[in-house]
Amino acid sequence: MTKSLTDRSALEPLLKSGWSMVDGRDALIKDFKFKNFRQAWAWMSEMALWAEKLDHHPEWSNTYNHVQVVLSTHDCDGLSEMDVTLATRMDAAAS
């Protein structure tokens, strides 16, 4: 079972980069906007490979050039270090 995130200071850089907490849930959410559908899909494909490698999969939706991502670790019913790692990779790949 995955451990909950105990050091909440790890969230500070993510919150400064546009992630926010989901109301009523221990989860992060962010909207990513790309130039077009192709770029959004390419980013999602790259992130899917990272998610598989980490064995940690996001909740996400895509509409044209917009991707909304929610991260939470279901094993611990909240945020874990895996969420921080995946969010950081997502930000780096989107920039």
Steps between C-alpha positions, in 0.01 A plus 500: 500500500626845408565749781324837510708809436626614840719792389242744362775751416559286190170641366614864514683506163204326337248743643716787373504345151121489465397181678229539763331283757171334406212608724395225738780266397871451569589540133668742261345644183643697210383607156758484224446688175692423182524658156278234343356152538810333361726658763254415778483139385878472464543629856239253628679217320831594659338530844328164455842338458624666820184396682555140394863514609397636840197269515301809592220613271330839487134583471485719192284627220581656166297741288682624190807687638400483864596225747372499856695280743410384850766320704436296812620165624211263547705257713528760775185704427700816447822648376827311496853562376396336171256786439774756557733312265242469222382862536860622479559294183176628348601861562846446353363331188236769446746791519 
